[in-house]
Amino acid sequence: MPTTNYIEKLYALEEGSVKDLEILEDSFLIYIEFKRKSHICPNCCHTTNKIKDYHLQKVKLDSINDKDTFALVNKRRYYCPNCHKSFYEKASLSSKYQRRSQSQLFHIVSECAKKQSFTDIAARYRVSITTVIRYFSMISVPCPANLPEVLSIDEFKGNAQGHKYQVAVVDPVAKRPLDILPKRDTDDIVRYFFKNFTYRQRCKVNLVVTDLSSLFRKVIRTVFPNAKIVADRYHVTRLVNWAMERVRKRIQNTMGNNRIYFKRSKYLINKNKENLKPEELIKLETMLGKAKDLGYAYMLKECFRKVLKHDALSIRIFLDRWLELVASSGLKEFKSILTTFKEWNGEIIRGFISRYSNGYIEGHNNKIKVVKRLSFGIKNFNILRNRILYMA
């Protein structure tokens, strides 16, 4: 098989279009001329086969062994006898005014779906970073047409377009992001949902999972009339662990020479008791024996874990009993928990008995952090939003 046939198959070119191949010191040149055929005039829709002249167009195909491969396309300019205007023939190799092939453009944009920076993509395809960003900016991910029955909302630190935090809206059931909002502002978030979704669409949302954010709770109550709020169980459990950790820090600061021991052994009180090894249990008992308040805080943490294991019918009763223990403990570090549980009682219980959580959206936010770190930050919000949604 001639070399030209292999080239045509490699780049999916028209049969017989490759006329010659020239190997230069730093590149390959492929001379291409497509078959002559009748074209429809874009101005008057008249069919013509009359050629006015030719024009050489240089198109970059790809890079092989650190050498760029170019196609020199001998493009015909047709003349329309009906409207007396001229136009170039249509070629599938590249778009109008483009100096790179459609396939290379597609591959560059496809690489943006992976966890890597624009700089890495530019180096791989031997193009400038500006070119990669320009190609990717051609993509426009639209706002979702409908809302699912279950939503999950959370913020992440994007530092884009002058705003520190952006907001992610995802579908926790289908595990896909729906949209990214430019800033964490109550009025802007409410305006977004009112503008893009009808009242009937918003009424279809039955559950919204979020953390213990009063801002998101206000938005949900305003935007979704039929939705019930589910407090993410991880954020609730974290409040208890943080209260216990504050007790440990207070006692640690009064321990003198044993301060370092308390600091290095803090993992013992954060670890589940059934997962501790025998030697770790001995260390834990020694640690709790030196501080009564820390022992009581640890007991509250372990009791709370047992509360979570009860079914939907009895969890409210056991949670109320646990809150009575917290109130009678006298630990100032746990006072804020009483206030939070009183204010978010219904949402917290719903979070314990519901099978939905913010697990997917937290993992999604971690992926965003990886892309930001690789790219040393993305300041343009439209590029950040499109990159996040395109990666999904």
N, C-alpha and C positions, 0 to 999 in steps of 0.2 A: 504494500500500500504506500503511495507517495506521502512525503512529509506533510504536504498541504492538506491531505485528507485527515491526518491525525489532528492537525491544528483546527480544522473545521469542527471536528467532533469534540475537541477539548473545550472550545469556546462557544459551541452550539451555533455555528455560523451556517449560512446558506451554502448548499453544495456547489462547489465550483467558484466560490467567491474569493478564495485566497489565491492571489496571483503570484506572489513571490515572498521570500523570507530573507532578510538581511541580518547578519549577526555583527553587531558593533562591539566596541570595547566595553561599554557600560550598559548596553541595552540590546533588545531585540526589536526589529521592525518587521511587521507583517503588512504587506500591501494587499488591500481588499478592494474589490469592485463588485457590487451586486448586479444581478441580472437586470437588463432593461425591461421595463414593463409599463403599462399605461397607469397613469395617476389621475386622481380627481382633483381639480383645482380647488383649493380651500376658499377662494373668493367667490367663484360663480358656480361651482360644482360641475363644471364641464370636464369631460374626460379628454386627456391629451397624452400624446407620446412623443411630442416634439422637444428636443433637447436644445437648450440655449447655450450652456457652457458647463464646465466641470470645476470642482473646488476640492482641494485636499484638506481633509479634516484629521487631525492627530488626536487619537483617543488612547488613554492608558487602560490596558486590560488587567494586568496584575504584576507581581514581582516574583521572579524565580531566581533562586541562588544569588540574592542581592543585586539582581539585574532587572530593570523595569522592562516590561513588554508593552510595546505600543502598536496600535493599528493605524496605518495611514489609509483612510477611506477616501476613495475617489468618488466624491458625491456629485450626482448630476443635478443641474438646475433646469427644470422644465419650463417651457414657455406655453402659455395658454392663448391660443388664437382667438378665443371668444372675448376675453376681457383684457387681453394684451398685458397680462401680468405674469411674473415669473415666481417660481417657488422651488424649494429643494425637495428631493425625494425623501420619503419616510424610511428611516433605517432603525431596526430594532436594537442596534448595537449601543446607541447612546441617545439621550434626549437632546433637544435643541439647546445649543450654546454650552453643552457639557463637554468636558475634556476627559471624562472617565466613563467607562462602560457602565451599563445598567447593572450588570452582575456585580462589579466591584462596589458600586454604590450600595447595592442590597447587602453585600457581605459586611461592609463597614457599619451599616445601621444595625444589622443583626448582632454584631459584636457588642453593641451597646446594651444588649439584654443580659450580658454577663457581668459578674462583679469585678470590674476593672475600670481604670481611669481612661479618659479620652486620650491622654498622653501615651498610654500603652497601645491603644488601638492605632493611633497615628504612626507610632514607631513600627508596628507590625506591617502596615500597608504602605509605608514610606510616603506618607502625606503629612501635611501640617495639622496641628491641633485645631486650628481655625476651620480647616476643611471638614474635619470630623464633626465639630460642633455645628457647622452650617448644614451638613447633611442630616444630622440628627434633628436639627430644628425644623426640618421639613415635616416631621411627624407631629401630629396634633391628636392627642387622645381626648375624645369627647367626654362630656359629663354622662353618667349612666342614665338610661332612659327610664328605669324603674327602680324601686327600692324593695329589698327583701323583707321578710317578716321579722328577721332578727338582725340587728345592727350592732356594731362595736365601734366605739369612738375613743380615741386617745390622742395625746399630743406627743410630739417629738421635737428635739432640738435641731432645727434645720439651719438657722442663721441665714435665711434667704430673703432677699429683697428688703433688708433693713429690719426684719422681724426675727426675734430670737426663736420663737416656737411656731411650728406649723401643726395642723390637725389632720390626722388620718381617719378616714371612714372606711370600714371594711365589712365584708360579709363573713362572719365566723363559721357559718355552716358550709358554704361553698369554698371557704378559705381563699378569698381573693380580695384585693383592695378595690374599693369603688371610686374613691377620689381623694385628692389631697387639697386641703384648704390653706390659703396663704398665711393666715395668722390666727392666733388663739384669742379671739375677741367675740364676746357674746352676740353683739349686734351683727357682725359680719357673718357669723355662722348661721344665725337665724335668717338673715337676708339671703344667704346661699340656698337654703332649703325652700324658702318661700318662692324664690325666683325660678328654680329649676324643677320643682315638683308640685303637682296639684294637691289640693286638699285631700282628694280621694286616695292618691298615692301615699300620702303621709299617714293616712288613717290605717293603711294596711300594715304598718310597722307595729308589732305586738310587744317586742322586747328590745331593749337597748342596754348593752353591757358597757360599763364604764368604771373608772376608778372612783374614789371618794372625792370627786371634784364638784364643788357647788356651782361652778360655771357651766359644766356640762349638764348638771341636773336642771338648771334653769333653762338651758337650750332645749332639752328633751321635753320638758313640760310645756314649753311654748310651741314647739314645732310638731310633736307627735301626740295628738290628743288621746289615742288609745294605747299608747305604749307604757309598759311597766319597766321600771329601772331595775337592773340587776347589778349589784355591787360586786366587783371582781373579788373572789375569795382570797386571792394571793395578797391583794393590797390590805384586806382586813386582817389576815394573819400576820402580815408584816407590822401592823400597828402594835400587836401584842409583843412581838419579838423586839421591836424598838423600845417599848416601855421597859421590858426586862433588861435590855442592854443599857438603858439609862440608869437603872438601879445598880448594875454592875460597875459602871463608870463612877458613880457617886461613892460607892464603897471602896473601889480601887484607889481613889484619891486620898482615902484615909488610912490605907494599909501600911504606909511606910515602906519597910524593906520588902514586904510581900507584894508590893504593887506590880512588879514585873511578872510575878507568878500569875496574878489575876489576869493580866493583859494577855499573856501567852496561852492561857488556858480558857479563853473566852469561847473557843469552838466547842468546848464540852457542854456548855449550857444551851448553845444553839442547835446542837445535834439531837436528834430524837433519842429518847432514853433506851428504846429497844435496840438501837443500832450501836450502842456503846460497847466496847470490849470490856472484859473484866477489870483490866488495869485502869481503864478510863473511868469506870464506875467508882473505883477507889479514890481516884483523883477528884472526881466530881463531889463525892461525899465529903472529902476533906475541904474542898473549896466552899461548899454550901454550909459546912459546920462552922466556919469562921465568920459568917455573916448571916444573921437571922433574916434580914430583909431580902437578901438575895435568894435564900432558900424559899421564902414565901413567893417571891416573884417567879421563881422556877416552877413552883407548884401550880401557880396560876397559868403559866404557859402550857404545862402538860395537861392540865384540866381542860383548857380551851381546845387542845388537839382532840381530846376525847369527846367534847361537845360536837365537833364536826362530824364524828362518825355516826351520830344518831340519825334516824329517819326523819322525814318531813313532818310527821305527826308529833314527835316528842322533842324536836330540836329547840323549839321556842321555850319550852318549859326548862330545859337544861341550860339554855343560854341565860334565862332570867336568874337562875340559881348561881350561875358563874358570875354574873354582874353583881349579885349580892355579896359574893366572896370578894370581888374587887373593891366594892364600896367599904367593906368591913376591914380590908387590909391596912388602910391608912397610908398606903404608899402614894406619895404625891406624883410620882412618875406615871401612875395609872389613872389619874383623874381625867386626863384628856380623853381616854378611852371611854369613860362613862358618858361624856358629852357626845362623842362621835356615835356611839351605839344607840344613844337615845334619839339623836337627830336622824340617823340612817337605819333605824331598826327594821323597817319593812324591806328596804333594799338589801340589807345585809343578809337577812333570813332567806330572801329570794335567791341571793347569790349562793348560799349554802346548799339549797335544795335543787337549784337549776344545774343542768348539764353544760351550760354555756359559760365561757370565761373569756378573759382577755389574752389567753395564751397565744393565739395566732397573731394578734396585732402586736404583742410584745416581741415576738420573733421577727415580725415584719419590720418593726422599728430597729432591731439589731442589724438587719440587712441594710437598712438605710444608713446606719452609722458606719458600716464597712465601706459602702460606696463613697460616703463623704470623706472618710479617712484616706482612701486610696486616691481620691481626687483633690485632697487638701482643701475641701469645702467647695460647694456649688452655690454661688451667690445669686444667680438668676433663678427666680422661682419657677418660671415656665419650664426651663430645662430640668430643674430638680423634680418637678411634678411629672413631666413626661418620662423621665428616666425611671422613676419609681414605678409608675404604672406600666411602662413598657417592659421592665424586668419581670413583672408579675405575669 
